[in-house]
Amino acid sequence: MLWDGANMDDEITYESAGVNIDAGIEAVHRMKDAVKSTYNDSVLTDIGSFGGMFKLEGGYREPVLVASIDGVGTKVKIASAMSKWDTIGADLVNHCVNDILVQGAKPLFFLDYFAASTLTPSVAADVVRGAAEACRAVGCVLIGGETAEMPGVYAEGECDVAGCIVGVVERDEIVDGSKVAVGDVAVGIASSGLHTNGYSLARKVLLEVGGLKLDKYIPEIGKVLGEELLNIHRCYYSSVSKVMKEFEIHAMAHITGGGFYENVPRVLPEDCQIIFERRSWPVPPIFHLIQQIGGISDFEMHRTFNMGIGMVLIVAKHRAVEVAQRLDELGERAWIIGEVHKGGREVTVI
């Protein structure tokens, strides 16, 4: 039989099904100024358009667009527990900027996605404000995004963020690893902590196995645990883009999920391998703490985490010291951490 809607006492609305349209409107209103603060003369649309339009300015000989999309994983669980959301937005942008930087690209525009079981306008706005601040820092436009309330898909209180970036590089300036040769040297640049990878393992070890609390001061790391875990994913664009203009960079690898063993081989020729010397750089205390509490092997640590190295640059051996020194001058901490040998697109950490 057909259901007789007239017999229902209460009207069914979108809000009664768990989606508050007014909350979405308020969230957009709260983030509008932050988003528009990233705009430049290349933006041809305003907030609220179905699609963001970006005019690629002239002056390029043979421009190649470079795109990437990523998230911040279960780091959102830490942000939620700490009720601090602006760093997550910056993490998202910086991760994506680094991902296209390794191919030599300059960021043009970024789109964000925020979804939750229940939309809290202030939370969504904080995420976007953090993203906008990170975009402004590298001259990237936050051209659009999506804020979604999805009860039944996300458990109550849960959320997720993702972002997509588009950049540009001249075709003859693409960094693709094809120039890597035996004898080249790897220069590692310091990370600011876990960045946005390995949080499922870190949370299990620190919070479950170790029984630590996010608001607990940890003498070994010199700060409250939650603050350490929310350290913003470092963006390398400002310094590395300058180094690229001064030195020939043969390859770059962003050390994210998969650590050294999965990320570095992606930029190596088939007949090359890299041997990293672990003693070449200081590993931040947070990684020692995770390894000690969890009893985790060295291999697993270097496959899961960045271990204090967020970016690797591969350069000719005779320029390595100069590159490391220049990075230090630009505010980074850099070390010569490995060398390219003949091999089969492998990584060894000794």
C-alpha positions in Angstrom: 0.0 0.0 0.0 1.1 3.6 -0.5 2.2 5.5 2.5 -0.3 8.2 3.5 1.9 11.2 4.2 -1.1 13.1 5.5 -1.1 10.9 8.6 2.3 12.0 9.7 2.4 14.3 12.7 5.7 16.1 11.8 6.9 17.3 8.5 10.0 15.5 7.2 12.7 18.0 6.2 16.3 17.9 5.1 17.3 19.1 8.6 15.3 16.3 10.3 17.2 13.8 8.1 20.4 15.2 9.6 21.5 18.0 7.2 21.4 21.6 8.2 21.5 23.8 5.1 21.6 27.0 7.3 24.8 25.7 8.9 26.4 25.3 5.5 25.4 28.8 4.6 26.9 30.1 7.8 30.1 28.2 7.3 30.6 29.8 3.8 29.9 33.2 5.3 32.5 32.7 8.0 35.2 31.6 5.5 34.4 34.0 2.7 36.9 36.7 3.7 39.8 34.2 4.2 39.1 32.7 0.8 39.0 36.0 -1.0 42.2 37.1 0.6 44.0 34.6 -1.6 42.6 35.9 -4.9 44.7 37.6 -7.5 44.1 39.1 -11.0 44.0 35.6 -12.5 40.7 34.7 -10.7 37.7 35.3 -12.9 34.9 34.1 -10.6 33.6 34.9 -7.1 32.7 32.6 -4.2 29.6 30.7 -5.0 30.2 30.0 -8.6 29.7 26.4 -9.8 33.3 26.3 -10.9 36.4 28.4 -10.1 37.9 30.1 -13.2 41.6 30.9 -13.4 43.3 32.7 -16.2 46.8 31.4 -17.0 48.8 34.5 -17.6 51.1 34.7 -20.6 54.9 34.5 -20.6 55.2 30.8 -20.6 57.0 29.1 -23.5 55.5 25.6 -23.1 53.5 25.4 -19.9 52.7 22.1 -18.3 49.9 21.8 -15.7 50.7 19.6 -12.7 47.9 18.4 -10.4 47.7 16.5 -7.2 45.1 15.6 -4.5 45.6 14.4 -1.0 44.3 14.4 2.6 45.7 14.5 6.1 44.7 11.0 7.2 43.8 10.3 10.8 45.5 13.5 11.9 42.0 14.8 11.9 41.4 12.7 15.0 44.1 14.6 16.9 42.6 17.9 15.7 39.2 16.9 16.9 40.4 15.7 20.3 42.4 19.0 20.8 39.5 21.1 19.3 42.1 22.9 17.1 41.3 23.0 13.4 43.3 25.7 11.7 46.5 23.7 11.5 44.7 20.9 9.6 43.9 23.3 6.7 47.6 24.4 6.5 48.7 20.8 6.6 46.5 20.1 3.6 47.8 22.9 1.5 51.4 22.4 2.4 51.3 18.7 1.7 49.9 19.3 -1.8 52.3 22.1 -2.6 55.2 19.9 -1.8 53.8 17.1 -3.9 53.9 19.2 -7.1 57.1 21.1 -6.1 59.1 17.9 -6.5 58.3 18.1 -10.3 59.4 21.7 -10.3 55.9 23.2 -10.4 54.7 26.5 -9.1 51.3 26.4 -7.3 48.4 28.2 -9.1 45.2 27.3 -7.3 43.8 25.0 -4.7 40.4 23.4 -3.9 39.4 22.0 -0.5 36.9 19.5 0.7 35.5 19.3 4.2 33.0 16.7 5.2 31.5 15.8 8.6 28.6 13.9 10.2 27.3 17.2 11.6 28.5 20.5 10.2 29.8 22.9 12.8 30.4 26.3 10.9 33.2 27.4 13.2 35.1 24.2 12.6 34.8 24.3 8.8 35.7 28.0 8.9 38.9 27.3 11.0 40.0 24.6 8.5 39.5 26.9 5.6 41.2 29.9 7.3 44.3 27.7 7.9 44.2 26.6 4.3 43.9 30.2 3.1 46.8 31.3 5.2 49.0 28.6 3.8 47.9 29.5 0.2 48.7 33.1 0.7 52.2 32.2 1.9 53.0 30.6 -1.5 51.0 32.9 -3.7 48.4 30.2 -4.4 44.7 31.0 -4.9 42.1 29.1 -2.8 39.7 29.1 -5.7 36.9 26.8 -4.5 35.8 24.0 -2.3 33.1 21.8 -0.9 31.6 21.7 2.6 29.5 18.6 3.1 27.3 17.3 6.0 26.9 13.5 5.6 25.2 11.8 8.5 25.2 8.1 8.1 28.4 8.1 6.0 30.6 9.6 8.8 30.1 8.4 12.4 28.8 11.0 14.8 31.6 13.5 15.5 33.8 12.3 12.7 35.0 14.4 9.7 37.6 14.4 6.9 39.4 16.9 4.8 41.0 16.6 1.3 42.5 19.1 -1.1 43.4 19.3 -4.8 46.1 21.6 -6.2 47.1 22.7 -9.7 50.4 24.2 -10.6 52.5 25.0 -13.6 56.0 24.3 -14.8 57.8 25.0 -18.1 58.2 21.7 -20.0 62.0 22.0 -20.2 62.2 22.7 -16.5 60.3 19.6 -15.2 62.2 17.7 -12.6 61.6 14.0 -13.3 64.7 12.1 -12.1 66.0 11.4 -15.6 69.3 13.2 -14.8 70.0 11.1 -11.7 73.3 9.3 -12.0 75.6 7.1 -10.0 77.6 9.3 -7.7 74.9 11.9 -7.1 74.2 12.8 -3.5 71.0 13.1 -1.5 70.4 16.3 0.5 67.7 15.9 3.2 65.7 18.8 4.6 64.3 18.6 8.1 60.6 17.9 8.7 58.6 19.6 11.5 57.5 16.2 12.9 55.1 13.6 11.7 53.7 16.0 9.0 50.5 14.2 7.8 51.5 10.5 7.7 51.7 7.6 10.0 49.1 8.9 12.4 47.2 5.6 12.7 50.3 3.9 13.9 51.3 6.8 16.1 47.9 7.0 17.7 47.8 3.3 18.4 51.3 3.3 20.0 51.1 6.5 21.9 47.5 6.6 23.0 46.5 2.9 23.2 49.7 1.0 24.0 51.4 3.8 25.9 48.3 5.1 27.5 49.5 8.7 27.0 47.1 11.7 27.0 47.1 14.4 24.4 47.2 17.1 27.1 50.2 15.5 28.9 53.6 17.3 28.8 56.2 14.9 27.6 59.7 15.8 28.8 61.3 13.7 26.0 59.8 16.0 23.3 59.7 19.2 25.4 56.0 20.0 24.9 52.4 18.7 25.3 51.9 15.6 23.2 48.9 17.0 21.3 50.8 20.1 20.3 53.6 18.0 19.0 51.2 15.8 16.9 49.6 18.9 15.5 52.8 20.5 14.3 52.1 21.9 10.8 53.4 19.9 7.8 56.3 22.0 6.7 56.1 23.7 3.2 59.3 23.7 1.3 58.2 25.9 -1.7 59.8 29.2 -0.6 63.3 27.8 0.0 63.4 25.0 -2.6 62.0 27.1 -5.4 64.9 29.5 -4.8 67.5 26.7 -4.8 66.1 25.4 -8.0 66.9 28.7 -9.7 70.5 28.6 -8.5 71.4 24.9 -8.8 70.5 22.0 -11.1 68.3 19.6 -9.1 68.3 16.1 -10.6 65.3 14.8 -8.6 63.2 15.5 -5.5 61.1 13.3 -3.3 58.5 14.4 -0.7 58.7 11.9 2.2 55.1 11.2 3.0 53.2 7.9 3.3 55.5 5.0 2.7 58.5 6.9 4.1 61.9 6.5 2.5 61.3 3.1 1.0 58.2 4.0 -1.1 58.8 7.7 -2.0 62.4 7.9 -3.0 62.3 5.1 -5.6 59.6 6.9 -7.5 62.1 9.5 -8.7 65.0 7.1 -9.5 66.0 5.7 -12.9 65.7 1.9 -13.1 69.4 1.3 -12.8 70.0 3.4 -9.7 69.5 2.9 -5.9 70.2 5.2 -2.9 71.9 4.3 0.3 71.0 6.6 3.2 73.3 7.0 6.2 71.0 7.2 9.2 73.7 8.9 11.3 73.7 11.8 8.9 70.8 13.6 10.5 69.2 14.0 14.0 65.9 12.1 14.4 63.3 14.2 16.4 62.4 12.8 19.8 58.8 12.0 18.8 60.0 9.2 16.5 62.2 7.7 19.2 59.2 7.8 21.6 57.0 6.0 19.2 59.6 3.4 18.4 60.4 2.8 22.0 56.8 2.4 23.3 55.8 0.3 20.3 58.9 -1.8 20.0 58.9 -1.0 16.2 61.6 -2.1 13.9 63.9 0.4 12.2 62.6 -0.8 8.8 59.0 -0.2 9.8 59.8 3.2 11.2 61.5 4.3 7.9 58.7 2.8 5.9 55.9 4.6 7.8 57.3 7.9 9.0 59.6 10.6 7.5 62.0 10.2 10.5 62.8 13.9 10.5 63.4 14.3 6.7 60.5 15.9 4.9 62.1 16.4 1.5 65.0 14.9 -0.4 66.9 16.7 -3.1 69.3 14.7 -5.4 72.1 16.7 -6.8 75.6 16.3 -8.4 78.1 15.4 -5.7 80.3 18.5 -6.3 77.3 20.8 -5.6 75.8 19.0 -2.5 77.6 21.0 0.1 76.6 24.3 -1.5 73.0 23.2 -1.8 72.8 22.2 1.8 74.4 25.5 2.9 72.1 27.5 0.7 69.1 25.7 2.3 70.4 26.6 5.7 70.7 30.2 4.7 67.1 30.1 3.6 65.9 28.9 7.0 65.9 25.2 6.5 68.0 22.6 8.3 69.7 20.4 5.6 72.2 17.5 5.6 73.9 15.3 3.1 72.3 12.0 3.9 72.9 9.5 1.1 74.5 8.7 -2.2 73.3 7.1 -5.5 74.8 3.8 -6.5 74.2 1.4 -9.3 71.2 -0.8 -8.5 67.6 -1.6 -9.1 65.5 1.4 -8.0 65.8 0.6 -4.4 66.5 2.4 -1.1 68.6 1.1 1.8 68.9 2.9 5.1 72.0 1.9 7.1 
